[in-house]
Structure formats: C-alpha cells, structure tokens
Amino acid sequence: MPTKATAGLKPCATTGEPNGNNDGGCGLCPASADGYDAAYGGALCAECADAFGALQSDLREVRDE
C-alpha cells in the first residue's frame, strides 16, 4: 500500500483502535451520533456538534479580550 510522507506526526485511527463510542450514540446526549468530532474527542450528533463549536468560539472570544 503506498504511503505519503508527512511532516511530523499525524494521528490516524484504524479499525483496530477503539474510538470511545461503542454504542453509536452522541457523547453528550441520548441521540444517535452523526459523526466524530476531533475537538471534542468523541462522537456527537449534529445539534451537539454545533453547540460545542459555539462554546469553543465563545471561549476563544473571552480569552482574546
């Protein structure tokens, strides 16, 4: 299998690694997950992903004031 050179370390998940989401649900609410959020570090539904992104944005604004 061909590989590409990368500068530095690049985290990659494989099928053999646990992703912390064994039940297929959102990590913050009982809804089913829509995808994996790398900033959160787990699976989130779309609504929680939007809310988590807004929280991060608000925190950055407060930090930068």
Number of C-alpha atoms within 10 A of each C-alpha: 2 3 5 4 5 7 5 6 6 7 6 6 9 8 6 6 8 9 13 11 14 8 9 14 18 22 21 15 12 10 15 15 23 16 15 18 18 9 10 14 11 17 24 27 20 17 14 19 21 12 11 17 15 12 12 14 12 12 11 11 10 9 8 7 5
